[in-house]
Amino acid sequence: MASIKELLRTEENGTLSFGDYDLETKTKLSDYLFEGNTYKVKTFREITRLEKNGGVAYESVPGSAVHEYKETDRVITFKVEAPDDVQITIEVDPEKDYKVLIDDTNIGKIRSSLSGKISFSVELNPGEIAKVQINKPA
């Protein structure tokens, strides 16, 4: 897998892939329709940000490539790739506990902020891909 040269695309399995951490300058793609929602991506080596209907769905510092991003009523799943460790922020419901797994290892529960965000780090080596799963509260 590698950076998403189209910046944002729909995969055959009904998921989204986005982000290109190889870009030197910020590049944007707006008004991408997927499952009745409008997405916008901003990406380059310093940051990758996916917006859904005007709100932040995903953000990483530094930039990353995200493969097979899918959100359901119960879970958010994706694979993340970057040249180094990344700090990820996901927008969720405010003041709730979310169980986060990285490569099937439970890193614990993370309580979302009043503004509805959770943040966590993923340790990566160049070319490495980590699978992330965020379980929503029942």
C-alpha positions in Angstrom: 0.0 0.0 0.0 1.1 3.6 -0.5 -0.1 7.1 -0.5 -3.5 7.7 -2.1 -2.5 9.6 -5.3 -6.2 10.5 -6.0 -6.3 12.1 -2.4 -9.7 10.4 -1.8 -11.3 7.4 -3.3 -14.0 4.8 -2.8 -12.8 1.2 -2.6 -14.6 -1.8 -4.1 -15.4 -3.0 -0.6 -17.4 0.1 0.2 -14.7 1.9 2.2 -12.8 5.2 1.8 -9.1 5.6 1.3 -7.4 9.0 1.5 -4.2 11.0 2.2 -0.8 11.5 0.6 2.0 12.1 3.1 4.6 12.3 0.3 3.3 15.7 -0.9 5.5 18.7 0.0 2.6 21.3 -0.2 -0.9 21.1 1.1 -3.4 19.7 -1.4 -7.2 19.6 -1.1 -10.1 17.8 -2.6 -13.6 19.0 -1.8 -17.2 18.0 -2.4 -16.6 14.2 -2.6 -19.9 12.4 -2.2 -20.0 9.0 -0.4 -23.0 7.3 1.1 -25.0 10.5 1.3 -22.3 12.5 3.0 -19.9 15.2 1.6 -16.2 14.7 2.3 -13.2 17.0 2.0 -9.6 16.0 2.4 -6.5 18.2 3.0 -3.2 16.4 3.0 0.6 16.7 2.8 3.6 15.6 4.8 2.7 17.6 7.9 -1.0 16.8 8.3 -3.9 14.7 6.8 -7.4 15.8 7.6 -10.7 14.3 6.5 -13.9 16.4 7.0 -17.4 14.9 6.8 -20.3 17.2 6.3 -18.2 20.1 7.6 -16.9 18.4 10.8 -13.5 16.8 11.3 -13.8 13.0 11.0 -10.0 12.2 11.0 -6.8 14.1 11.5 -3.2 13.0 11.8 0.0 14.8 12.5 2.2 14.3 10.6 0.4 13.4 7.4 -0.7 9.8 6.7 -2.4 7.6 4.2 -5.6 5.9 5.4 -6.9 2.8 3.8 -10.3 1.2 4.1 -11.9 3.8 6.4 -15.3 2.7 7.5 -17.7 4.1 10.1 -20.8 2.3 11.3 -23.1 2.7 14.3 -20.9 0.5 16.4 -17.3 0.9 15.1 -14.8 3.0 13.2 -12.1 0.9 11.4 -9.2 1.8 9.1 -5.6 1.1 8.3 -3.0 3.8 8.7 0.3 4.2 7.0 2.9 6.9 7.6 6.7 7.3 7.4 6.9 7.7 11.2 4.7 7.7 14.4 1.4 9.6 14.1 -0.9 11.4 16.5 -4.5 10.7 15.4 -7.6 12.7 16.4 -11.1 11.3 15.6 -14.4 13.2 16.1 -17.0 11.1 18.0 -19.8 11.8 20.5 -18.8 14.0 23.4 -18.0 12.7 26.9 -18.2 9.0 26.1 -15.7 6.1 26.6 -14.3 4.5 23.4 -12.3 1.3 23.3 -9.3 1.6 20.9 -7.5 -1.3 19.4 -4.3 -1.1 17.3 -3.3 -4.2 15.4 -5.8 -6.1 17.6 -4.1 -4.9 20.8 -6.4 -3.1 23.2 -4.7 0.2 24.2 -7.5 1.0 26.6 -10.6 3.2 26.8 -10.3 6.8 25.8 -12.9 9.3 27.0 -13.9 11.9 24.4 -13.6 15.5 25.2 -16.5 17.9 25.7 -16.1 18.8 22.0 -16.3 15.2 21.0 -12.7 14.2 20.1 -10.4 11.4 21.0 -6.7 11.4 20.3 -4.1 8.6 20.4 -0.7 7.8 18.9 0.2 5.0 16.6 3.8 3.9 16.4 4.9 3.2 12.8 8.1 2.5 11.0 8.5 3.5 7.3 6.3 1.3 5.1 4.5 -0.2 8.1 0.7 -0.2 8.3 -1.4 -0.4 11.5 -5.0 -1.6 11.7 -7.1 0.7 14.0 -10.5 -0.2 15.5 -12.5 2.2 17.6 -15.5 0.6 19.4 -18.3 3.0 20.1 -20.2 2.8 23.4 -23.3 0.7 23.5 
